Amino acid sequence: MRNAIACAIILGAVAMLPPAAIAQFAQKKVLTLEIARTMVAAAEAEAERSHLAGVVAVVDDGGWPILIERMDHAAYLASVELAPGKARTAALFKKPSEALEDAINHGRVAAVTAQGFTEMQGGLPIVVENDVIGAIGASFDTPEHDVQIARAGLAAVPH
């Protein structure tokens, strides 16, 4: 009985919220599995054009995986951890994962202590209407290829 009363009070309070408050929640942009699949397909197509094999990962704005794909004959087995790590880093820092690598290379050595982050090129945030809604990470054979392939995936995001 107490639970029913508590639920009724909460639902009543939500119903009394001004429409602007409700609309604020309804308009948050999120990545869907369909968009993640489109991004990964575009990234893999770019990799295949360059005769490369590796791993591509797409994460949400909290850094949680939506989709991770390892291509046949990926250059490094470690890429299975690196690609999602780069994507998570880009999502949570809201900037390319390369920014942490650059900070370290330019004397911000303390950045190496950021546990659980990947301070390497290849992670790019997905920005829609000025909001970071997730990120894509790529791990192939070189930092330049990682960024190239991640950019190809990013270009597939509908705007």
C-alpha positions in Angstrom: 0.0 0.0 0.0 2.8 2.4 0.9 4.5 1.7 -2.5 1.3 2.5 -4.3 0.8 5.8 -2.5 4.5 6.7 -3.1 4.2 5.9 -6.8 1.0 8.0 -7.1 2.7 10.9 -5.5 5.7 10.7 -7.8 3.6 10.4 -10.9 1.5 13.3 -9.8 4.6 15.4 -9.2 5.9 14.5 -12.7 2.5 15.4 -14.2 2.7 18.8 -12.6 6.1 19.6 -14.1 6.1 22.5 -16.5 6.1 21.4 -20.2 9.6 23.0 -20.7 11.0 20.6 -18.1 9.5 17.6 -19.7 10.6 18.7 -23.2 14.1 19.1 -21.9 14.4 15.4 -21.2 12.6 14.3 -24.5 15.1 16.1 -26.7 18.4 14.5 -25.7 20.1 13.1 -28.7 21.4 9.5 -28.3 23.2 7.1 -30.5 21.2 4.1 -31.7 22.5 0.7 -32.7 21.5 1.5 -36.2 23.7 4.7 -36.3 26.6 2.8 -34.7 26.3 0.1 -37.4 26.3 2.7 -40.1 29.4 4.3 -38.7 31.2 1.0 -38.3 30.3 0.0 -41.8 31.7 3.3 -43.2 34.9 3.0 -41.1 35.4 -0.6 -42.3 34.8 0.4 -45.9 37.5 3.0 -45.6 39.9 0.4 -44.0 39.2 -2.0 -46.8 39.9 0.6 -49.4 43.3 1.0 -47.7 43.8 -2.7 -47.4 43.8 -2.5 -43.6 42.2 -4.6 -40.9 41.6 -3.6 -37.3 39.0 -2.8 -34.7 36.3 -0.1 -34.7 34.2 0.7 -31.6 31.3 3.1 -31.0 30.4 4.2 -27.5 27.6 6.3 -26.0 28.1 9.6 -24.1 29.0 7.7 -20.9 31.7 5.7 -22.7 29.7 2.5 -22.7 30.1 0.3 -25.8 27.3 0.2 -28.3 29.2 -1.8 -31.0 32.7 -3.2 -31.3 33.8 -5.0 -34.5 37.0 -6.7 -35.1 37.8 -7.3 -38.7 39.3 -10.5 -39.9 43.1 -10.5 -39.6 43.2 -7.4 -37.4 46.7 -6.0 -37.2 46.9 -6.3 -33.4 45.0 -8.4 -31.0 45.4 -5.5 -28.5 43.1 -3.4 -30.8 40.1 -5.1 -29.2 40.9 -3.1 -26.0 42.4 -0.1 -27.7 39.6 0.9 -30.0 36.9 1.0 -27.3 39.4 2.7 -24.9 40.0 5.4 -27.4 36.3 5.9 -28.0 35.6 6.0 -24.2 38.4 8.5 -23.7 37.0 10.8 -26.5 33.4 10.5 -25.1 34.3 11.3 -21.5 36.8 14.0 -22.2 34.6 15.4 -25.0 37.6 15.8 -27.3 39.8 13.6 -29.5 41.8 11.0 -27.6 44.8 12.5 -29.3 44.4 15.6 -26.9 45.6 13.5 -24.0 48.5 12.1 -26.0 49.4 15.7 -27.0 49.2 16.9 -23.4 51.6 14.2 -22.3 54.0 14.9 -25.2 54.0 18.6 -24.3 54.9 18.1 -20.6 51.6 17.2 -18.9 53.1 14.0 -17.7 50.5 13.7 -14.9 48.0 12.8 -17.7 49.4 9.2 -17.8 47.9 8.7 -14.3 44.3 9.0 -15.7 43.4 5.4 -15.1 41.1 3.6 -17.6 41.8 6.1 -20.4 43.7 5.5 -23.6 46.0 8.4 -24.4 46.5 7.5 -28.1 45.2 8.9 -31.4 42.1 7.3 -33.0 39.2 8.3 -30.7 36.9 11.0 -31.9 33.8 12.5 -30.2 30.5 12.4 -32.0 29.0 15.9 -31.7 25.4 16.6 -32.7 24.0 20.1 -32.1 27.0 21.0 -29.9 26.5 18.0 -27.6 28.8 15.1 -27.4 26.5 12.0 -27.7 29.3 9.4 -27.9 32.5 8.6 -29.7 34.1 6.3 -32.2 37.5 4.7 -31.8 39.7 2.9 -34.3 42.8 0.8 -33.8 44.6 -0.4 -36.9 48.3 -0.2 -37.7 49.4 3.5 -37.3 48.0 6.5 -35.5 47.4 8.2 -38.9 45.3 5.3 -40.2 43.4 5.1 -36.9 42.3 8.7 -37.2 41.6 8.3 -41.0 39.3 5.4 -40.4 37.6 6.9 -37.3 36.9 10.1 -39.4 35.3 8.0 -42.1 33.0 6.5 -39.5 32.3 9.9 -38.0 31.3 11.2 -41.5 28.5 8.7 -41.6 26.7 10.3 -38.6 23.4 11.8 -39.8 23.0 15.5 -38.9 
